[in-house]
Amino acid sequence: EAQVTQNPRYLITVTGKKLTVTCSQNMNHEYMSWYRQDPGLGLRQIYYSMNVEVTDKGDVPEGYKVSRKEKRNFPLILESPSPNQTSLYFCASSFLSGNTEAFFGQGTRLTVV
Amino acid sequence: EDQVTQSPEALRLQEGESSSLNCSYTVSGLRGLFWYRQDPGKGPEFLFTLYSAGEEKEKERLKATLTKKESFLHITAPKPEDSATYLCAAPDPGANSKLTFGKGITLSVRP
């Protein structure tokens, strides 16, 4: 089954404690991206990757890091999480680029206290 | 700045009461307009892509249309299971890699 898998689904952490949210896709897609979704603000792109070792900033990259060492994986790293990073996070992948159909993961609800 | 705006923010319909959701955009050189459906606590699910003015696509009770400035998602005789948030999105024409989403329209269909 074609899917994008994120882990964990729920995470509660403390300010400053480094964390990683994993994302993996099994569709051999070149393009992957991370979004955060907040009430009243909608989905906003954090980072995206056009291919292995190629990443770039989206609209809200501050406080986040990503890496793309393998085509299927695109982890999101919060080196020093802060409460304003409490949000619902989605990973997405698409075949070529941002203007093709995107497949989204099931989401990670992060709470930073 | 390129923008995607959806209206209304929320819509409550009676089962069987047809209506339309609006998505207006100011993206120059549009390279596609996407519609997604999002159920509570889940990731968005792709519905349609429209590429040129006049194009229409249908899926069950949903029909998406596109003009030069806006797109409509028409819902005919909705059922309670159509209740969800509907998102539209457009890619950044410059980078061809960033997708800008509207804030969504939350549709509730009462039985």
Interface residues (C-beta under 8 A of the other chain):
Chain A: V4 Y31 S33 Y35 G40 L41 G42 L43 R44 Q45 Y48 M50 D56 G58 D59 F90 A92 S97 G98 N99 T100 E101 A102 F103 F104 G105 Q106 G107
Chain B: R31 G32 F34 G41 K42 G43 P44 E45 F46 T49 L87 A89 P91 D92 A95 N96 S97 K98 L99 T100 F101 G102 K103 G104
